[in-house]
């Protein structure tokens, strides 16, 4: 279920600047997702009883930060506000965090616009990726 959602979500990246097959590592791997779940990093996004996406999150209480390794919303659920809800839930889930960090490919028009809309700002561009940060006020 999670892997199927991941595949559907990331395969739409060809519509927003990506090349065919230009997807993140492990996006189509059951074992990778199982590992993230067993390590406590995989968070399933649910609307009622229906899964709509997931996030891979790495909180660091010592540094008071959270690295959002990946979020995805099933392509059949795109454009319904679920990504915004998921990011809001992540930020609320970690009240200790003073900052949230993530990265996304420079070519991905959709994710870059999305993170900017949510108040994330680019702090570095390197290796074809924009590195974003959002600090709590």
N, C-alpha and C positions, 0 to 999 in steps of 0.2 A: 504494500500500500504506500509506504513512505517513499520507497525507491521509484515507484510508478509516478507519484506526484513530482518528485525531483526531476525525473527524465522529461516529463511533459513541460515543466516549468523552464528548465534550462535549454531545451531544444527550441524554444521560442526566441532565444537570443539572436538567431539568424535574422529575425525581423527588426532588430534594433542595432545592427552594426557588426554582429559577430559572424565568424566564418562557420561553415558546417562543421560540427563536431568540436567547436571551441567552447568546451564546457569545463567546469571545475573538476579537479581530481576527486574521484569517488562518487560523483553525482549519480552514477548508475550501478553502484556496488552495494549489494545487500550487506556484505561483511563490513564495509566501511561504516555504514549507518548503524549496524549493530554495535560496532566498537564505540562510536560516538555516544550511543545510548548507554552502553555499559559503563562508560567513563563519566556519565552524568552531564554530557554536553548537548544532547539532542532534546529539543523542546517541540512537541507537537502542537500545531495551531488548530484549534477546534472551534467551529461555530455550531453550538448545540452539541449534537452527537456526531457531527460530520467533520472529518479531517479536511482542512483546506490548504495546509502547508506545514512548514516546520522551520526551525532555526537551529543553528549550531553556535553555541555561546560558551565563552571562556571567561568566567568571572575571576577577578583577582582582588580579594578583600584587602590584602596587604598593600597593594598599590592603589586601592580604591578605584579600580577601573574594570571595564568589561570590554572584551574583544568579541565582536560579533563576526564570527567566521563565515557565516552564510545564512541567508534567509531565502526561502522560496515559497511561492504560492502556486498551487496547481493552476495550470493555464486555463482550465475550465472555470476557475474562480477569479481570473484577473479582472481588474477594473471595477471591483466592488468595495474597495476600501479595506480589504483584509490585510494587506501589507502594512498599511498605516496602523491598524489595530495591533498587529503583531509587534511592530517596533515600539508602540506605546506600552504594550504588556512587558516587553523586555526591559524597557527603562524603569517601569514600576516594580518589576520583580527584584531589582537589585538596588534598594534604597541607599546602600553604602557607597555606591559608585559616584564619583565626582566627574568621571568622563567615560564616554563610550567611543570605541575605535572600530573601524572597519575599513575594508578596501574593496574596490571594484575595478574592472577593466576600464581603461580610458575610452575604449570604443563603445561601451554600452550606454547608449543615450538614455534608455529607460531608467537604469539604476542610478546613474549620475543625477538625473533630474529628480528622482525620488528622494535620494538622500539630502540633496540641497533643499528640497521642499520641507523636509523634516527638521531643518536647522543644522545639519551637519556641514562642516566646512572643510575644504581641502587643506591639509597641512603638509602634504608632500606628494610629488609625482615621481614615480620611479619604476622602471622595468615594465612600462605599459599599464601601470595601475595608478589610480588616484587613491590616496590614503586620506580618509576622512576622520574627523573627530567632532564630538559634541560634548560640551561641558555643561554641567548643571550650574544654574545661577544660584 
